[in-house]
Amino acid sequence: MELKSDLKILVVDDMGTMRKIIKKMLVQLGFNNIHEAQDGSEAWPMIQSHLEEGTPFEFVISDWNMPGMTGIELLKHVRSTDEIHGLPFLMVTAEAEQSNVVTAVQSGVNNYVVKPFSAQTLKEKINTIFASKK
């Protein structure tokens, strides 16, 4: 399945290096409409303002562990907002513990990837998320 290159993606990670890596992978995969936030407390107002402007994000890739607002807290905000409760959400984390996976799934995450990961793994996760949206 081919996703549109201008899919509006928000990458949320407190590490600038990790945002750059994910953004580079997304560009390699053919995406060109990529926005960044340092943590959930920066991302949430961005998500809200883009929604109000009628140009909502179409996909969120978020780190789990961040100061301010964690990825799980951001996910819960998204899932509790009617207009965007189905927004595709990929959680990125260094935590591979089963209990964390369960927490993310119970919170409504669409998929989950453990650092470090390759562009191919990212592509597979994205394809899985969007295949299930059809």
Backbone bond lengths (Angstrom), bond angles and torsions (degrees), N, CA, C in turn:
res aa  C-N    CA-C-N  psi(-1)  N-CA   C-N-CA  omega(-1)  CA-C   N-CA-C  phi
1 M - - - 1.446 - - 1.531 108.94 -
2 E 1.319 115.36 133.65 1.459 120.62 -177.72 1.520 109.28 -101.41
3 L 1.313 116.61 121.53 1.455 121.24 176.95 1.517 108.87 -90.25
4 K 1.327 116.48 150.25 1.466 119.70 -179.26 1.524 110.80 -66.82
5 S 1.321 115.95 142.13 1.466 121.03 -175.48 1.524 111.78 -67.47
6 D 1.342 117.21 -25.30 1.465 119.47 -178.36 1.529 112.84 -95.95
7 L 1.333 116.88 20.74 1.457 121.76 173.94 1.531 107.50 -52.16
8 K 1.327 117.14 126.53 1.468 121.00 -174.92 1.521 109.52 -82.44
9 I 1.339 115.90 108.43 1.463 123.31 -172.26 1.531 110.28 -113.51
10 L 1.332 115.56 137.00 1.462 121.53 173.81 1.523 108.61 -113.34
11 V 1.336 116.34 122.11 1.465 122.82 177.52 1.523 107.45 -104.08
12 V 1.341 115.95 121.97 1.463 121.19 -176.51 1.530 109.12 -120.34
13 D 1.325 116.29 116.22 1.466 121.09 178.53 1.518 107.69 -159.91
14 D 1.321 116.74 137.61 1.463 120.11 -178.94 1.530 112.68 -75.09
15 M 1.318 117.14 -13.53 1.467 120.79 177.52 1.529 109.99 -98.58
16 G 1.324 115.64 115.12 1.461 120.58 -179.62 1.519 112.26 -56.55
17 T 1.332 116.59 -38.22 1.467 121.20 179.50 1.524 110.61 -60.86
18 M 1.325 116.80 -42.71 1.465 120.10 -179.30 1.526 110.92 -67.76
19 R 1.343 117.08 -38.97 1.476 119.79 176.21 1.522 109.87 -59.88
20 K 1.344 116.32 -43.39 1.472 120.40 179.63 1.530 110.90 -62.63
21 I 1.330 116.62 -42.70 1.469 120.60 179.90 1.526 110.57 -62.24
22 I 1.335 116.74 -48.04 1.467 120.44 -179.34 1.526 109.97 -63.70
23 K 1.331 116.18 -43.10 1.471 120.20 179.70 1.531 110.25 -61.00
24 K 1.329 116.82 -43.07 1.469 120.89 179.19 1.533 110.37 -62.07
25 M 1.331 116.36 -42.33 1.471 119.93 177.55 1.525 110.66 -61.57
26 L 1.335 116.69 -43.82 1.464 120.64 -179.77 1.526 111.08 -62.45
27 V 1.333 116.68 -41.42 1.465 120.88 177.36 1.534 109.69 -62.71
28 Q 1.347 117.12 -42.63 1.471 121.04 176.86 1.530 111.23 -59.73
29 L 1.334 115.93 -32.78 1.464 120.87 -179.98 1.535 111.91 -82.11
30 G 1.342 116.52 -2.53 1.457 120.54 174.05 1.514 115.63 101.57
31 F 1.323 117.75 7.71 1.463 120.22 179.63 1.529 110.06 -90.77
32 N 1.347 116.24 145.43 1.458 118.94 -175.91 1.528 114.43 -135.64
33 N 1.328 118.29 4.88 1.471 121.26 -178.66 1.531 108.50 -118.25
34 I 1.336 115.36 71.36 1.462 121.69 -170.51 1.526 109.86 -113.77
35 H 1.321 115.64 127.53 1.461 122.77 178.89 1.527 107.99 -115.18
36 E 1.339 116.37 158.84 1.462 120.10 -176.38 1.521 111.43 -130.69
37 A 1.337 115.16 148.90 1.458 122.34 171.86 1.525 108.14 -140.45
38 Q 1.334 116.49 149.07 1.466 121.50 -176.02 1.522 113.19 -79.55
39 D 1.324 117.06 -25.78 1.465 120.61 179.05 1.521 108.49 -165.85
40 G 1.327 116.09 179.00 1.454 120.23 -177.76 1.516 113.42 -62.46
41 S 1.340 116.82 -34.54 1.461 119.45 -178.54 1.534 111.84 -71.02
42 E 1.315 118.30 -19.93 1.469 121.57 171.38 1.530 109.96 -88.97
43 A 1.325 116.34 -36.58 1.463 121.09 -176.60 1.525 112.58 -69.33
44 W 1.335 117.42 -42.15 1.470 120.32 -174.03 1.532 112.62 -59.08
45 P 1.359 119.41 -48.37 1.473 118.36 176.48 1.534 112.52 -62.07
46 M 1.334 117.05 -33.62 1.471 120.25 177.05 1.527 109.79 -63.54
47 I 1.326 116.60 -45.68 1.466 121.37 179.65 1.530 109.43 -60.03
48 Q 1.332 116.31 -45.23 1.465 120.73 -179.13 1.524 111.71 -64.28
49 S 1.339 117.99 -45.77 1.459 120.01 -176.56 1.531 111.40 -67.55
50 H 1.325 117.63 -38.72 1.468 120.10 177.91 1.527 110.31 -66.49
51 L 1.307 117.15 -35.44 1.464 121.66 176.46 1.524 109.97 -64.43
52 E 1.330 117.06 -47.04 1.466 122.10 179.60 1.521 111.52 -62.45
53 E 1.329 117.18 -33.82 1.466 121.96 179.39 1.522 112.22 -77.27
54 G 1.327 116.77 -7.19 1.460 120.49 -179.31 1.518 113.40 81.88
55 T 1.343 116.59 15.20 1.465 121.51 178.90 1.529 108.66 -126.56
56 P 1.339 116.46 62.26 1.472 119.18 -173.90 1.529 112.80 -67.58
57 F 1.334 113.47 155.41 1.458 118.61 173.07 1.528 108.35 -66.59
58 E 1.344 115.53 149.51 1.462 120.96 -178.50 1.522 112.53 -108.64
59 F 1.339 116.16 -7.79 1.457 120.72 -177.62 1.516 108.62 -164.17
60 V 1.340 117.03 136.09 1.464 121.76 176.95 1.526 109.09 -121.32
61 I 1.323 115.90 131.70 1.463 122.73 171.68 1.521 104.84 -116.13
62 S 1.324 116.34 114.80 1.456 119.22 -173.73 1.522 112.32 -129.69
63 D 1.328 114.65 139.06 1.452 121.80 170.51 1.523 107.70 -68.54
64 W 1.316 116.58 154.46 1.456 121.69 178.28 1.527 110.37 -83.17
65 N 1.341 116.23 -56.89 1.466 122.07 -173.94 1.519 111.66 -89.18
66 M 1.336 115.04 106.34 1.465 120.34 177.69 1.527 108.24 -143.91
67 P 1.327 116.61 149.00 1.468 118.86 173.74 1.528 109.23 -71.71
68 G 1.316 117.01 166.10 1.457 120.14 177.99 1.513 110.34 82.49
69 M 1.313 116.09 -85.89 1.458 122.71 176.79 1.518 108.44 -133.37
70 T 1.325 116.87 123.33 1.465 121.00 -178.55 1.523 111.48 -73.14
71 G 1.316 115.45 169.46 1.460 120.73 176.55 1.521 112.14 -62.38
72 I 1.318 117.25 -38.39 1.473 120.69 178.56 1.527 110.34 -65.33
73 E 1.335 116.97 -42.41 1.468 120.14 178.01 1.532 110.39 -62.84
74 L 1.327 117.16 -41.47 1.462 121.42 177.33 1.524 109.98 -61.97
75 L 1.324 116.56 -45.78 1.461 121.68 178.16 1.527 110.91 -57.52
76 K 1.322 117.14 -44.61 1.468 121.03 179.93 1.527 111.70 -63.56
77 H 1.348 117.83 -37.64 1.466 121.21 175.09 1.529 110.16 -61.28
78 V 1.336 115.92 -46.58 1.470 120.80 -179.99 1.528 110.24 -61.05
79 R 1.325 117.03 -48.31 1.470 121.00 -176.60 1.528 112.64 -66.66
80 S 1.328 117.90 -23.48 1.465 120.30 -179.16 1.530 112.46 -94.01
81 T 1.343 117.36 4.84 1.461 122.21 179.19 1.525 108.77 -106.85
82 D 1.343 116.28 113.57 1.468 121.55 -172.38 1.523 114.09 -50.21
83 E 1.335 117.28 -47.40 1.471 120.08 -173.36 1.524 113.37 -64.89
84 I 1.335 116.86 -24.62 1.473 119.42 -174.91 1.522 112.36 -128.74
85 H 1.329 117.87 16.28 1.472 119.08 -174.30 1.527 112.87 -60.05
86 G 1.330 117.78 -21.48 1.455 121.11 179.28 1.525 114.20 -98.15
87 L 1.327 117.00 9.73 1.466 121.24 -178.57 1.534 110.21 -57.24
88 P 1.332 117.39 122.59 1.465 119.90 179.31 1.527 111.14 -58.11
89 F 1.331 116.04 132.29 1.462 122.08 -171.64 1.519 109.72 -137.58
90 L 1.333 115.93 121.23 1.462 122.34 177.59 1.520 108.15 -110.81
91 M 1.323 116.15 122.84 1.465 121.39 179.55 1.524 109.03 -93.35
92 V 1.328 115.70 131.45 1.459 122.85 177.84 1.524 107.47 -113.13
93 T 1.314 117.02 132.07 1.454 118.59 -179.48 1.515 112.59 -154.59
94 A 1.296 115.30 159.23 1.467 120.94 172.53 1.521 109.53 -89.76
95 E 1.324 116.50 -7.30 1.460 122.93 -177.68 1.521 110.43 -87.99
96 A 1.312 116.94 115.85 1.460 120.24 179.53 1.530 111.93 -102.85
97 E 1.325 116.63 8.39 1.459 119.80 -177.02 1.520 111.86 -65.74
98 Q 1.330 115.71 138.24 1.459 122.10 -178.71 1.530 111.82 -56.88
99 S 1.327 117.31 -38.89 1.471 120.06 -178.80 1.528 111.27 -61.99
100 N 1.341 116.98 -33.77 1.463 120.38 177.79 1.522 111.06 -69.55
101 V 1.325 116.14 -40.45 1.461 120.18 177.22 1.528 109.18 -60.14
102 V 1.319 116.40 -45.05 1.474 121.49 179.77 1.525 110.11 -61.20
103 T 1.323 117.53 -45.36 1.469 121.59 178.60 1.528 110.80 -59.14
104 A 1.331 116.68 -45.49 1.466 121.11 -179.39 1.525 110.63 -63.25
105 V 1.323 117.40 -44.35 1.470 121.65 179.81 1.522 110.35 -64.19
106 Q 1.329 116.71 -44.43 1.467 120.53 179.14 1.531 111.26 -63.42
107 S 1.317 116.73 -28.43 1.464 121.02 179.34 1.524 111.89 -82.51
108 G 1.328 117.39 -7.64 1.462 121.16 174.92 1.505 116.01 100.77
109 V 1.332 117.55 18.94 1.464 119.42 178.55 1.532 109.17 -66.57
110 N 1.340 116.10 146.45 1.467 119.95 179.16 1.517 112.43 -83.56
111 N 1.334 115.66 -32.31 1.455 119.69 178.03 1.519 107.87 -164.01
112 Y 1.324 115.77 175.68 1.454 122.65 -165.21 1.520 107.11 -149.88
113 V 1.320 117.34 133.48 1.457 119.90 177.24 1.534 108.78 -135.91
114 V 1.337 115.37 138.02 1.460 121.44 -177.42 1.527 109.53 -99.33
115 K 1.339 116.59 131.86 1.472 122.13 176.16 1.519 109.20 -71.22
116 P 1.300 118.81 147.17 1.462 126.00 -9.13 1.526 110.56 -79.91
117 F 1.322 116.67 157.10 1.461 120.75 179.09 1.523 109.12 -142.15
118 S 1.328 115.25 161.58 1.469 121.15 -177.80 1.526 110.18 -98.48
119 A 1.326 115.58 167.22 1.461 120.69 175.79 1.527 109.76 -60.79
120 Q 1.327 116.98 -36.28 1.466 121.18 178.75 1.528 110.69 -63.10
121 T 1.325 116.95 -43.65 1.474 120.57 177.75 1.520 110.06 -62.90
122 L 1.334 116.88 -43.41 1.462 120.90 178.52 1.527 110.29 -60.02
123 K 1.328 116.22 -44.37 1.461 121.06 179.32 1.531 110.56 -60.15
124 E 1.325 116.78 -44.55 1.471 120.73 179.89 1.527 111.31 -62.48
125 K 1.336 117.17 -41.97 1.470 121.33 179.01 1.525 110.46 -63.57
126 I 1.340 116.44 -45.14 1.469 121.27 179.70 1.528 109.81 -62.20
127 N 1.340 117.08 -46.79 1.466 120.58 -179.99 1.520 111.60 -60.55
128 T 1.337 116.58 -40.15 1.477 120.80 178.40 1.525 110.36 -62.37
129 I 1.329 116.67 -45.06 1.472 121.13 -179.87 1.523 110.39 -60.42
130 F 1.319 117.29 -49.64 1.463 120.10 -173.65 1.529 112.17 -77.81
131 A 1.314 118.14 -25.24 1.474 120.52 174.52 1.528 109.60 -65.99
132 S 1.326 116.79 -36.33 1.462 120.10 -179.19 1.527 112.03 -77.51
133 K 1.330 117.54 -13.69 1.456 122.47 179.35 1.518 111.75 -81.17
134 K 1.319 117.07 -18.42 1.477 121.43 -175.32 1.513 111.25 -72.62
